[in-house]
Amino acid sequence: MATHATLPPLRGRVTPDAPLAPFTWFRVGGPAEWLVRPADAEDLLLLLRDLPEAVPLTVVGAASNLIIRDGGVRGVVLRLAGRGFGEVVVEADGIVAGAAALDAVVAEHAAAAGLAGLEFLCGIPGSIGGAVAMNAGAYGREVVDALDWAEVATPQGLLRLSAADLHFAYRRATLPVRGVVVRARFRAQPGDAAAIAAEMARIRTAREASQPVRARTGGSTFKNPPGQKAWALVDAAGCRGLVRGRAQVSELHANFLLNTGGATAADLEGLGEEVRARVLATSGIALDWEIKRIGEVAA
């Protein structure tokens, strides 16, 4: 268990027994034993270098694709936020963005600069650090298609890793042990401003029409199996609108779970597992979670 004595002196904010639910899109979950918000990359590197290996470390970004279990999270929960990690720099042929910068904000900076190729980011909820860590994608493109490099803080120091170094796969990147994405560079190319704006408008309209974007949700619940669409399998298993407690499978998009008000993390995760069981029974396909579930089940 973490104690004051085990945490190095940081310039950022260190909060014991910190509520995490307010940070998550689902608005559920127990507290962090310690919530640490480093001031900047130097502060983060100090934490990673001096944090005892026995203390668990969990990184939480925008928490748009995350269920935090009701018993909370042991050890240190790391959240990069604010000026130290949110900077976006426009270059002639790309964008360098801090891990806390929202994907949609990066897309908007690129569009304002007349840079094409990053429009897809406006369709991905969450922040750049999480997008890199899970090779996020939408509307035909994913991070691996545009990433030049990512800077990753590790206990040994700061590394600059190429897309090849990160061994991207579907919704996955391979980061060093206790590695935390600090910033990343994305390739883009000069394009027609009207065409860029039109593509972003198309993506946003499609997302609004097909996804419950204004609800307490968490993005795509399950990964698409090879050659299949997860939502179609969920639908075929009769799970659209399925309810457990105050959790529900979205009527609008069957690959989204909703907190309809007062749901617990156990409601959401239990509903997801029920959907997986029904899909397996009807199709023989075992769906893999895309939403991360972390922390302890409540006693």
LUMZALUM-16314 format. One record per residue: residue number from 1; x, y, z of N, C-alpha, C in turn; residue in three letters. Coordinates in steps of 0.2 Angstrom, whole numbers. Example, Ala and Ser with C-alpha at 12.3 -4.5 7.8 and 13.67 -1.06 7.14 Angstrom:
2
(atom 1, (66, -28, 39), (62, -22, 39), (66, -16, 39), ala)
(atom 2, (64, -11, 35), (68, -5, 36), (64, 0, 39), ser)
END
This chain:
299
(atom 1, (4, -6, 0), (0, 0, 0), (4, 6, 0), met)
(atom 2, (2, 11, -4), (6, 18, -4), (5, 21, 3), ala)
(atom 3, (11, 25, 5), (10, 29, 10), (14, 36, 9), thr)
(atom 4, (13, 41, 13), (16, 47, 11), (24, 46, 10), his)
(atom 5, (27, 41, 14), (34, 40, 14), (36, 37, 8), ala)
(atom 6, (32, 34, 4), (34, 30, -2), (33, 35, -8), thr)
(atom 7, (30, 41, -7), (29, 45, -13), (35, 50, -13), leu)
(atom 8, (38, 51, -19), (43, 56, -19), (40, 63, -19), pro)
(atom 9, (44, 68, -16), (41, 75, -16), (40, 78, -23), pro)
(atom 10, (34, 80, -24), (32, 82, -31), (30, 90, -31), leu)
(atom 11, (31, 93, -36), (28, 100, -37), (20, 100, -39), arg)
(atom 12, (18, 94, -41), (11, 94, -43), (7, 92, -37), gly)
(atom 13, (1, 90, -39), (-4, 89, -34), (-5, 81, -32), arg)
(atom 14, (-4, 80, -25), (-5, 73, -23), (-11, 73, -18), val)
(atom 15, (-16, 69, -20), (-22, 69, -16), (-23, 62, -13), thr)
(atom 16, (-24, 60, -7), (-25, 54, -4), (-33, 52, -5), pro)
(atom 17, (-35, 46, -6), (-42, 44, -5), (-46, 49, -10), asp)
(atom 18, (-44, 49, -16), (-47, 54, -21), (-52, 51, -25), ala)
(atom 19, (-58, 54, -25), (-64, 52, -29), (-62, 52, -37), pro)
(atom 20, (-63, 46, -40), (-61, 46, -47), (-67, 46, -52), leu)
(atom 21, (-73, 45, -49), (-79, 45, -53), (-80, 51, -57), ala)
(atom 22, (-79, 57, -54), (-80, 63, -58), (-76, 64, -64), pro)
(atom 23, (-70, 61, -64), (-66, 61, -70), (-68, 57, -76), phe)
(atom 24, (-72, 52, -74), (-74, 47, -79), (-80, 49, -83), thr)
(atom 25, (-81, 46, -89), (-87, 48, -93), (-93, 44, -91), trp)
(atom 26, (-92, 38, -88), (-97, 34, -85), (-99, 37, -78), phe)
(atom 27, (-95, 41, -75), (-97, 44, -68), (-98, 39, -63), arg)
(atom 28, (-94, 33, -63), (-94, 28, -58), (-87, 26, -56), val)
(atom 29, (-87, 23, -50), (-81, 20, -48), (-79, 23, -41), gly)
(atom 30, (-75, 19, -37), (-72, 21, -31), (-66, 25, -31), gly)
(atom 31, (-63, 27, -26), (-58, 32, -25), (-51, 29, -27), pro)
(atom 32, (-46, 33, -29), (-39, 31, -29), (-36, 32, -22), ala)
(atom 33, (-32, 27, -21), (-28, 27, -14), (-24, 34, -14), glu)
(atom 34, (-21, 35, -20), (-17, 42, -21), (-19, 44, -28), trp)
(atom 35, (-21, 50, -29), (-21, 53, -36), (-16, 58, -36), leu)
(atom 36, (-11, 57, -42), (-6, 61, -43), (-6, 65, -49), val)
(atom 37, (-6, 71, -49), (-6, 75, -55), (1, 79, -56), arg)
(atom 38, (5, 77, -59), (12, 80, -60), (12, 87, -63), pro)
(atom 39, (16, 91, -61), (16, 98, -64), (18, 98, -71), ala)
(atom 40, (23, 94, -73), (26, 94, -80), (30, 87, -81), asp)
(atom 41, (33, 87, -86), (36, 80, -88), (42, 79, -83), ala)
(atom 42, (45, 84, -81), (51, 83, -76), (48, 80, -69), glu)
(atom 43, (43, 83, -67), (39, 80, -61), (37, 73, -62), asp)
(atom 44, (35, 71, -68), (33, 65, -69), (38, 60, -69), leu)
(atom 45, (44, 62, -72), (50, 58, -72), (53, 56, -65), leu)
(atom 46, (52, 61, -61), (54, 61, -54), (50, 55, -51), leu)
(atom 47, (43, 56, -52), (39, 51, -49), (40, 44, -51), leu)
(atom 48, (41, 43, -58), (42, 36, -60), (49, 34, -58), leu)
(atom 49, (54, 38, -57), (61, 36, -55), (61, 33, -48), arg)
(atom 50, (57, 37, -44), (58, 36, -36), (52, 32, -33), asp)
(atom 51, (46, 31, -37), (41, 27, -35), (43, 19, -34), leu)
(atom 52, (42, 17, -28), (44, 10, -27), (40, 5, -31), pro)
(atom 53, (44, 0, -34), (40, -5, -38), (34, -8, -35), glu)
(atom 54, (34, -9, -29), (29, -12, -25), (22, -8, -25), ala)
(atom 55, (23, -2, -27), (17, 2, -27), (14, 2, -34), val)
(atom 56, (8, 0, -34), (4, -1, -41), (4, 6, -44), pro)
(atom 57, (4, 7, -51), (4, 13, -54), (-1, 12, -60), leu)
(atom 58, (-6, 16, -60), (-12, 16, -65), (-12, 23, -68), thr)
(atom 59, (-12, 23, -75), (-13, 30, -79), (-20, 30, -81), val)
(atom 60, (-23, 36, -80), (-29, 38, -82), (-29, 44, -86), val)
(atom 61, (-32, 44, -92), (-32, 50, -96), (-38, 54, -96), gly)
(atom 62, (-42, 55, -101), (-48, 58, -101), (-53, 53, -98), ala)
(atom 63, (-52, 47, -97), (-56, 42, -94), (-63, 41, -98), ala)
(atom 64, (-62, 42, -105), (-68, 41, -110), (-69, 34, -111), ser)
(atom 65, (-65, 29, -110), (-66, 22, -112), (-64, 18, -106), asn)
(atom 66, (-66, 19, -100), (-64, 16, -94), (-70, 15, -89), leu)
(atom 67, (-70, 9, -86), (-74, 8, -80), (-69, 7, -74), ile)
(atom 68, (-70, 12, -69), (-66, 11, -63), (-71, 7, -58), ile)
(atom 69, (-69, 1, -56), (-73, -3, -51), (-75, 1, -45), arg)
(atom 70, (-80, -2, -42), (-83, 2, -36), (-78, 2, -30), asp)
(atom 71, (-74, -3, -29), (-69, -3, -24), (-63, 1, -24), gly)
(atom 72, (-63, 5, -30), (-57, 10, -31), (-51, 7, -33), gly)
(atom 73, (-45, 11, -33), (-39, 8, -36), (-34, 9, -31), val)
(atom 74, (-30, 4, -30), (-24, 4, -25), (-18, 7, -28), arg)
(atom 75, (-14, 10, -24), (-8, 13, -26), (-9, 20, -29), gly)
(atom 76, (-5, 21, -34), (-5, 28, -37), (-9, 28, -44), val)
(atom 77, (-14, 33, -44), (-17, 34, -50), (-14, 40, -53), val)
(atom 78, (-12, 40, -59), (-8, 46, -62), (-13, 49, -67), leu)
(atom 79, (-14, 55, -67), (-18, 59, -72), (-14, 65, -74), arg)
(atom 80, (-12, 65, -81), (-9, 71, -84), (-14, 76, -86), leu)
(atom 81, (-13, 82, -84), (-18, 87, -85), (-15, 94, -85), ala)
(atom 82, (-18, 99, -88), (-16, 106, -87), (-11, 108, -92), gly)
(atom 83, (-8, 114, -90), (-3, 117, -95), (3, 113, -96), arg)
(atom 84, (5, 109, -91), (11, 105, -92), (11, 99, -97), gly)
(atom 85, (5, 97, -99), (4, 92, -104), (-1, 93, -109), phe)
(atom 86, (-4, 99, -110), (-9, 100, -114), (-7, 104, -121), gly)
(atom 87, (-1, 106, -121), (1, 110, -127), (0, 107, -134), glu)
(atom 88, (-2, 111, -138), (-2, 109, -145), (2, 114, -150), val)
(atom 89, (7, 111, -153), (11, 115, -158), (10, 113, -165), val)
(atom 90, (8, 118, -169), (7, 117, -176), (14, 118, -180), val)
(atom 91, (16, 113, -184), (22, 113, -188), (19, 113, -195), glu)
(atom 92, (24, 114, -200), (22, 114, -207), (19, 108, -210), ala)
(atom 93, (22, 102, -207), (19, 96, -210), (17, 91, -204), asp)
(atom 94, (14, 94, -199), (12, 90, -193), (10, 94, -187), gly)
(atom 95, (8, 90, -182), (6, 93, -175), (10, 89, -170), ile)
(atom 96, (12, 93, -165), (15, 90, -159), (10, 92, -153), val)
(atom 97, (8, 86, -150), (3, 87, -145), (4, 84, -138), ala)
(atom 98, (3, 87, -133), (4, 84, -126), (-1, 79, -125), gly)
(atom 99, (0, 75, -120), (-4, 69, -119), (-11, 71, -117), ala)
(atom 100, (-11, 77, -113), (-18, 79, -111), (-22, 82, -116), ala)
(atom 101, (-19, 84, -121), (-23, 88, -126), (-29, 83, -129), ala)
(atom 102, (-35, 85, -130), (-40, 81, -132), (-39, 80, -140), leu)
(atom 103, (-41, 74, -142), (-40, 72, -149), (-44, 77, -153), asp)
(atom 104, (-50, 79, -151), (-54, 84, -155), (-51, 90, -156), ala)
(atom 105, (-47, 93, -151), (-44, 99, -151), (-38, 99, -156), val)
(atom 106, (-34, 93, -156), (-29, 92, -160), (-31, 93, -168), val)
(atom 107, (-37, 89, -169), (-40, 90, -176), (-42, 97, -177), ala)
(atom 108, (-44, 101, -173), (-46, 108, -174), (-40, 112, -175), glu)
(atom 109, (-35, 111, -172), (-29, 115, -173), (-26, 113, -180), his)
(atom 110, (-26, 107, -182), (-24, 105, -189), (-28, 108, -194), ala)
(atom 111, (-35, 108, -193), (-40, 111, -198), (-38, 119, -199), ala)
(atom 112, (-37, 122, -193), (-36, 129, -193), (-30, 131, -197), ala)
(atom 113, (-25, 126, -197), (-19, 127, -200), (-19, 125, -207), ala)
(atom 114, (-25, 122, -210), (-25, 120, -216), (-21, 113, -217), gly)
(atom 115, (-21, 109, -212), (-17, 103, -213), (-22, 97, -213), leu)
(atom 116, (-21, 93, -218), (-26, 87, -219), (-23, 81, -216), ala)
(atom 117, (-27, 76, -215), (-25, 69, -213), (-26, 67, -205), gly)
(atom 118, (-28, 73, -201), (-30, 71, -194), (-37, 72, -193), leu)
(atom 119, (-41, 73, -198), (-48, 74, -197), (-52, 69, -192), glu)
(atom 120, (-49, 63, -193), (-52, 57, -190), (-52, 58, -182), phe)
(atom 121, (-47, 62, -180), (-46, 63, -172), (-52, 66, -169), leu)
(atom 122, (-56, 70, -173), (-62, 73, -171), (-68, 68, -169), cys)
(atom 123, (-67, 62, -171), (-72, 57, -170), (-70, 53, -164), gly)
(atom 124, (-65, 54, -161), (-62, 50, -155), (-63, 53, -149), ile)
(atom 125, (-67, 51, -144), (-67, 54, -138), (-60, 53, -134), pro)
(atom 126, (-58, 57, -130), (-52, 56, -126), (-47, 60, -128), gly)
(atom 127, (-41, 59, -125), (-35, 63, -126), (-29, 59, -129), ser)
(atom 128, (-24, 63, -131), (-19, 60, -136), (-15, 55, -132), ile)
(atom 129, (-13, 55, -126), (-10, 50, -122), (-13, 43, -123), gly)
(atom 130, (-20, 43, -122), (-24, 37, -122), (-24, 35, -129), gly)
(atom 131, (-25, 40, -134), (-26, 38, -141), (-20, 34, -143), ala)
(atom 132, (-14, 36, -141), (-7, 33, -143), (-7, 26, -140), val)
(atom 133, (-9, 26, -133), (-8, 20, -129), (-12, 14, -132), ala)
(atom 134, (-18, 16, -135), (-23, 11, -137), (-23, 11, -145), met)
(atom 135, (-19, 15, -149), (-20, 15, -156), (-27, 16, -158), asn)
(atom 136, (-30, 22, -155), (-37, 23, -156), (-38, 25, -163), ala)
(atom 137, (-44, 23, -166), (-46, 25, -173), (-53, 26, -173), gly)
(atom 138, (-55, 29, -179), (-62, 30, -181), (-62, 32, -188), ala)
(atom 139, (-68, 30, -191), (-69, 33, -198), (-63, 31, -203), tyr)
(atom 140, (-61, 25, -203), (-56, 23, -208), (-49, 24, -206), gly)
(atom 141, (-47, 28, -201), (-40, 29, -199), (-39, 28, -192), arg)
(atom 142, (-32, 26, -190), (-31, 25, -183), (-24, 29, -182), glu)
(atom 143, (-22, 29, -176), (-16, 33, -174), (-10, 30, -178), val)
(atom 144, (-9, 24, -179), (-3, 21, -182), (-2, 24, -189), val)
(atom 145, (-8, 26, -192), (-7, 29, -199), (-4, 36, -199), asp)
(atom 146, (-4, 39, -193), (-2, 46, -193), (4, 48, -189), ala)
(atom 147, (6, 43, -184), (10, 45, -179), (18, 45, -182), leu)
(atom 148, (21, 50, -180), (29, 50, -182), (32, 47, -176), asp)
(atom 149, (31, 50, -170), (34, 48, -164), (30, 49, -158), trp)
(atom 150, (32, 46, -152), (29, 48, -146), (34, 48, -141), ala)
(atom 151, (34, 53, -136), (39, 53, -131), (35, 50, -125), glu)
(atom 152, (39, 45, -122), (36, 41, -116), (41, 42, -110), val)
(atom 153, (38, 44, -105), (42, 44, -98), (42, 37, -95), ala)
(atom 154, (48, 35, -93), (49, 29, -90), (53, 30, -84), thr)
(atom 155, (54, 25, -79), (58, 25, -73), (65, 27, -75), pro)
(atom 156, (67, 25, -81), (74, 26, -83), (75, 33, -87), gln)
(atom 157, (70, 36, -88), (71, 43, -92), (66, 43, -97), gly)
(atom 158, (67, 49, -102), (62, 50, -107), (64, 47, -113), leu)
(atom 159, (60, 43, -117), (62, 40, -123), (57, 43, -129), leu)
(atom 160, (60, 43, -135), (57, 45, -140), (56, 39, -145), arg)
(atom 161, (50, 36, -146), (49, 30, -149), (45, 31, -155), leu)
(atom 162, (47, 28, -161), (43, 28, -167), (37, 24, -167), ser)
(atom 163, (33, 24, -172), (27, 20, -173), (30, 13, -173), ala)
(atom 164, (35, 11, -176), (38, 4, -176), (40, 2, -169), ala)
(atom 165, (43, 6, -166), (45, 5, -159), (39, 3, -154), asp)
(atom 166, (33, 6, -156), (27, 5, -152), (23, -2, -153), leu)
(atom 167, (25, -5, -159), (22, -11, -161), (15, -11, -161), his)
(atom 168, (12, -6, -164), (5, -5, -164), (1, -11, -167), phe)
(atom 169, (-5, -13, -164), (-9, -18, -167), (-16, -15, -166), ala)
(atom 170, (-21, -19, -167), (-28, -16, -167), (-30, -14, -159), tyr)
(atom 171, (-31, -8, -158), (-32, -5, -152), (-27, -7, -146), arg)
(atom 172, (-21, -7, -149), (-16, -8, -144), (-9, -6, -146), arg)
(atom 173, (-5, -3, -141), (2, -1, -142), (6, -5, -137), ala)
(atom 174, (12, -6, -138), (17, -9, -133), (21, -4, -130), thr)
(atom 175, (20, -2, -124), (24, 4, -121), (29, 0, -116), leu)
(atom 176, (34, 4, -114), (39, 1, -110), (35, 0, -103), pro)
(atom 177, (38, -4, -99), (36, -5, -92), (35, 1, -88), val)
(atom 178, (30, 3, -85), (28, 9, -82), (29, 15, -87), arg)
(atom 179, (29, 14, -93), (29, 20, -98), (23, 24, -98), gly)
(atom 180, (24, 30, -99), (18, 35, -99), (19, 40, -105), val)
(atom 181, (14, 40, -109), (15, 44, -115), (15, 52, -113), val)
(atom 182, (19, 56, -115), (20, 63, -113), (17, 67, -118), val)
(atom 183, (20, 66, -125), (18, 70, -130), (19, 66, -137), arg)
(atom 184, (16, 68, -142), (17, 64, -148), (17, 69, -154), ala)
(atom 185, (20, 67, -160), (19, 70, -166), (16, 66, -171), arg)
(atom 186, (11, 70, -175), (7, 67, -180), (9, 70, -187), phe)
(atom 187, (9, 66, -192), (11, 69, -199), (4, 72, -201), arg)
(atom 188, (5, 77, -205), (-1, 79, -209), (2, 83, -215), ala)
(atom 189, (-3, 85, -220), (0, 88, -226), (-5, 94, -227), gln)
(atom 190, (-2, 99, -231), (-7, 104, -232), (-12, 102, -237), pro)
(atom 191, (-18, 105, -235), (-24, 103, -239), (-29, 108, -240), gly)
(atom 192, (-34, 107, -243), (-39, 112, -244), (-44, 113, -238), asp)
(atom 193, (-44, 119, -236), (-47, 121, -229), (-54, 119, -229), ala)
(atom 194, (-58, 120, -235), (-65, 119, -236), (-66, 111, -235), ala)
(atom 195, (-62, 107, -239), (-62, 100, -239), (-61, 97, -232), ala)
(atom 196, (-56, 100, -228), (-55, 98, -221), (-61, 99, -217), ile)
(atom 197, (-63, 105, -217), (-69, 107, -213), (-75, 102, -215), ala)
(atom 198, (-76, 101, -221), (-82, 97, -223), (-81, 90, -221), ala)
(atom 199, (-75, 87, -221), (-74, 80, -218), (-75, 80, -211), glu)
(atom 200, (-73, 85, -207), (-74, 85, -200), (-81, 86, -198), met)
(atom 201, (-85, 90, -202), (-92, 90, -201), (-95, 84, -203), ala)
(atom 202, (-93, 80, -208), (-96, 74, -209), (-95, 69, -204), arg)
(atom 203, (-89, 69, -201), (-88, 64, -195), (-92, 66, -189), ile)
(atom 204, (-92, 72, -188), (-96, 74, -182), (-104, 73, -183), arg)
(atom 205, (-106, 74, -189), (-113, 72, -190), (-115, 65, -189), thr)
(atom 206, (-110, 61, -192), (-111, 54, -192), (-111, 51, -185), ala)
(atom 207, (-106, 54, -181), (-106, 52, -174), (-112, 54, -170), arg)
(atom 208, (-114, 60, -171), (-120, 62, -167), (-126, 58, -169), glu)
(atom 209, (-127, 56, -175), (-133, 52, -178), (-133, 45, -175), ala)
(atom 210, (-127, 42, -174), (-126, 35, -173), (-124, 33, -166), ser)
(atom 211, (-122, 38, -162), (-119, 36, -156), (-122, 40, -150), gln)
(atom 212, (-123, 38, -144), (-126, 42, -139), (-121, 46, -136), pro)
(atom 213, (-119, 51, -139), (-113, 56, -137), (-114, 60, -131), val)
(atom 214, (-121, 61, -130), (-123, 66, -124), (-124, 62, -118), arg)
(atom 215, (-124, 55, -118), (-125, 51, -112), (-119, 50, -108), ala)
(atom 216, (-120, 47, -102), (-115, 45, -98), (-113, 38, -101), arg)
(atom 217, (-108, 38, -105), (-106, 32, -109), (-98, 31, -109), thr)
(atom 218, (-96, 26, -113), (-88, 25, -112), (-85, 23, -119), gly)
(atom 219, (-88, 26, -125), (-86, 24, -131), (-87, 16, -133), gly)
(atom 220, (-84, 14, -138), (-85, 7, -140), (-84, 2, -134), ser)
(atom 221, (-89, -2, -133), (-88, -7, -127), (-83, -13, -129), thr)
(atom 222, (-84, -16, -135), (-81, -22, -137), (-77, -20, -144), phe)
(atom 223, (-71, -24, -144), (-67, -23, -151), (-71, -27, -156), lys)
(atom 224, (-70, -24, -162), (-73, -28, -168), (-69, -34, -169), asn)
(atom 225, (-72, -40, -169), (-69, -46, -171), (-67, -46, -178), pro)
(atom 226, (-62, -50, -181), (-60, -50, -188), (-65, -51, -192), pro)
(atom 227, (-67, -46, -197), (-72, -47, -202), (-79, -46, -199), gly)
(atom 228, (-80, -44, -193), (-86, -43, -190), (-87, -36, -187), gln)
(atom 229, (-93, -34, -185), (-94, -28, -182), (-97, -30, -175), lys)
(atom 230, (-94, -28, -170), (-97, -30, -163), (-104, -28, -162), ala)
(atom 231, (-106, -22, -164), (-113, -20, -163), (-118, -24, -166), trp)
(atom 232, (-116, -27, -172), (-121, -31, -176), (-121, -38, -172), ala)
(atom 233, (-116, -40, -169), (-116, -47, -165), (-120, -46, -159), leu)
(atom 234, (-120, -40, -156), (-123, -38, -150), (-131, -38, -151), val)
(atom 235, (-132, -34, -157), (-139, -34, -159), (-142, -40, -161), asp)
(atom 236, (-139, -45, -164), (-141, -51, -166), (-143, -56, -160), ala)
(atom 237, (-139, -54, -155), (-140, -58, -149), (-146, -56, -145), ala)
(atom 238, (-149, -50, -147), (-155, -48, -144), (-153, -43, -138), gly)
(atom 239, (-148, -40, -138), (-145, -36, -132), (-147, -29, -133), cys)
(atom 240, (-149, -26, -138), (-150, -19, -139), (-155, -17, -134), arg)
(atom 241, (-154, -12, -129), (-158, -10, -124), (-158, -14, -118), gly)
(atom 242, (-154, -19, -118), (-154, -24, -112), (-152, -19, -105), leu)
(atom 243, (-155, -21, -100), (-154, -17, -94), (-151, -22, -88), val)
(atom 244, (-147, -19, -84), (-145, -22, -78), (-144, -16, -73), arg)
(atom 245, (-148, -16, -67), (-148, -11, -63), (-149, -4, -66), gly)
(atom 246, (-145, 1, -66), (-146, 7, -69), (-141, 7, -75), arg)
(atom 247, (-139, 2, -78), (-135, 2, -84), (-139, -1, -89), ala)
(atom 248, (-138, 1, -95), (-141, -1, -101), (-137, -1, -107), gln)
(atom 249, (-138, -6, -112), (-136, -6, -118), (-139, -1, -122), val)
(atom 250, (-136, 4, -126), (-139, 9, -129), (-144, 6, -135), ser)
(atom 251, (-149, 10, -135), (-154, 8, -140), (-152, 11, -147), glu)
(atom 252, (-148, 16, -147), (-145, 20, -153), (-140, 16, -156), leu)
(atom 253, (-135, 13, -152), (-129, 10, -154), (-128, 4, -150), his)
(atom 254, (-128, -2, -152), (-128, -8, -147), (-121, -9, -145), ala)
(atom 255, (-116, -6, -147), (-109, -7, -144), (-108, -2, -139), asn)
(atom 256, (-113, 2, -136), (-112, 7, -131), (-116, 5, -125), phe)
(atom 257, (-112, 5, -119), (-116, 5, -113), (-117, 12, -110), leu)
(atom 258, (-123, 12, -106), (-125, 19, -103), (-126, 18, -96), leu)
(atom 259, (-124, 23, -92), (-126, 24, -86), (-132, 29, -86), asn)
(atom 260, (-138, 26, -85), (-144, 30, -86), (-146, 34, -79), thr)
(atom 261, (-141, 34, -74), (-142, 38, -68), (-142, 33, -62), gly)
(atom 262, (-136, 34, -59), (-136, 30, -52), (-133, 23, -53), gly)
(atom 263, (-130, 21, -59), (-127, 15, -61), (-121, 14, -56), ala)
(atom 264, (-119, 8, -55), (-113, 6, -52), (-108, 3, -57), thr)
(atom 265, (-102, 3, -56), (-97, 0, -60), (-99, -7, -61), ala)
(atom 266, (-101, -10, -56), (-103, -18, -56), (-109, -19, -61), ala)
(atom 267, (-114, -14, -61), (-120, -14, -65), (-117, -14, -73), asp)
(atom 268, (-112, -10, -74), (-110, -9, -81), (-106, -15, -83), leu)
(atom 269, (-101, -17, -79), (-97, -23, -80), (-101, -29, -81), glu)
(atom 270, (-106, -30, -76), (-110, -36, -76), (-114, -36, -82), gly)
(atom 271, (-117, -30, -85), (-121, -30, -91), (-116, -32, -97), leu)
(atom 272, (-110, -29, -97), (-106, -31, -102), (-104, -38, -103), gly)
(atom 273, (-103, -41, -97), (-102, -49, -97), (-108, -53, -99), glu)
(atom 274, (-114, -50, -97), (-120, -54, -99), (-121, -53, -107), glu)
(atom 275, (-119, -47, -110), (-119, -47, -117), (-114, -51, -120), val)
(atom 276, (-108, -52, -117), (-103, -56, -120), (-105, -64, -120), arg)
(atom 277, (-109, -66, -115), (-111, -72, -114), (-117, -74, -119), ala)
(atom 278, (-121, -69, -120), (-126, -70, -125), (-124, -70, -132), arg)
(atom 279, (-119, -66, -134), (-116, -66, -141), (-112, -73, -142), val)
(atom 280, (-109, -75, -137), (-105, -81, -137), (-110, -87, -139), leu)
(atom 281, (-116, -87, -135), (-121, -92, -136), (-124, -92, -143), ala)
(atom 282, (-125, -86, -146), (-129, -85, -152), (-124, -86, -158), thr)
(atom 283, (-118, -84, -157), (-114, -83, -163), (-107, -88, -163), ser)
(atom 284, (-106, -90, -156), (-99, -93, -156), (-93, -89, -155), gly)
(atom 285, (-94, -82, -155), (-89, -77, -155), (-88, -74, -148), ile)
(atom 286, (-82, -75, -146), (-81, -72, -139), (-78, -64, -140), ala)
(atom 287, (-82, -60, -138), (-81, -53, -139), (-75, -51, -134), leu)
(atom 288, (-70, -47, -136), (-65, -44, -131), (-67, -37, -129), asp)
(atom 289, (-67, -35, -123), (-68, -29, -121), (-63, -24, -124), trp)
(atom 290, (-66, -18, -126), (-62, -12, -129), (-61, -7, -123), glu)
(atom 291, (-67, -7, -119), (-66, -3, -113), (-62, -6, -108), ile)
(atom 292, (-58, -2, -105), (-53, -5, -99), (-57, -5, -93), lys)
(atom 293, (-56, -10, -89), (-59, -10, -82), (-53, -11, -77), arg)
(atom 294, (-53, -6, -73), (-48, -6, -68), (-50, -6, -61), ile)
(atom 295, (-46, -8, -56), (-48, -7, -49), (-50, -13, -46), gly)
(atom 296, (-53, -12, -40), (-55, -18, -35), (-63, -18, -35), glu)
(atom 297, (-65, -24, -36), (-73, -25, -35), (-74, -23, -27), val)
(atom 298, (-80, -20, -26), (-82, -18, -20), (-84, -24, -16), ala)
(atom 299, (-82, -24, -9), (-83, -30, -5), (-90, -30, -3), ala)
END
